[in-house]
Amino acid sequence: MGEDKNTILLSCSCGCSLLKLERDTSVKLYYLSHYLDSSYQQKNFYSLLKNKIKLIWLILSGKEYVFWDMIFTKEDLKKLYSFLKEDYKG
């Protein structure tokens, strides 16, 4: 998995996950993929089950929930801005 002129990779500052944004110029669409580092995943069955049940309850009760958070540096955001700006050059 690498970068080219139609792909950008942004990793979380803590190293827990990676975002991959790909541009398909033929149909003018973007594809966003999120990858989690398996070493950051919870390995305890009961804590994983507890979190799944909590998530299900939040969804069923109509409350707000967050799947994941990512922390980016200013340089990462500049990189993303430059990547997206290429399509809007006039």
N, C-alpha and C positions, 0 to 999 in steps of 0.2 A: 504494500500500500504506500504509494508515494504521491508527490505533488507534480503537477504539470500545469500548463496554462489554463486548463479547464477544471482543475481540482485544487482545493485548499484544505489543509489539515490544521485544526486548532486543538491543542490539548489543554486540559484543565491544569491550572497552576500546581495543584496537589498531585497530579499524575493519575487520578482515578479514572479518567475517561478521555475520549477523543471525539471530536466532531469532524466529519468529512463532508464538505460541500462540493458537489460536482455540478458543472454547468454543461447542459446539452444544447449546443448552439443550433442544431438542426431543427429542434422543436421549441427552442427558447424556454426551457424549463430548468429548474434547479432541483437537485436531489440532496437531501440532508440525511446523513446516517450518523447514529450515535453508537459508539463502542465503549463498553465498560471493561476495565481491567479486572480479570477474574480474581486477582489477589486482594482486591478491595471488596469483593462480594462477601456477604455474611455466610459463614460456613455452618453456623449453629442452626439446626433444623427448627428448634422452637422459636428462636428470635425471628427467623425468616417467616415462619407460619404466623406469628404474632403480627408482623408488619403487613403480610398479605391480607389478614383478616381486618386490620385497621384500614387498609386501603379500600377494601370492599365496602366496609361500613361508611367511609367518607363518600364513596361514589353513590351508594344507595340512599344516603341521607341528603344528597345534593350539596355537600360542602366542598370547599376548595381543597385540592390536593396537589402535591408536587411529586413528580416521578424522580427528578434529579436536578441538581444545581451544578453549574460549572462556573469556575472563576477564571477570568481572562485578564491578561496584562494589557496595558495600553498599546504595546507593540502588536499583540494579537489582534486587537480591534482595528488598528491601522491597516494591518495586513488584510483583514476581512473587508474593510472599506475600499481598499484599492482593488481587490478582487471584484467586488460588486460594481464599482464605479466604471470598470472597463466596458460594461454593456450600455452605459448611458452617455458615452462620449459622443458629442454631437458634431 
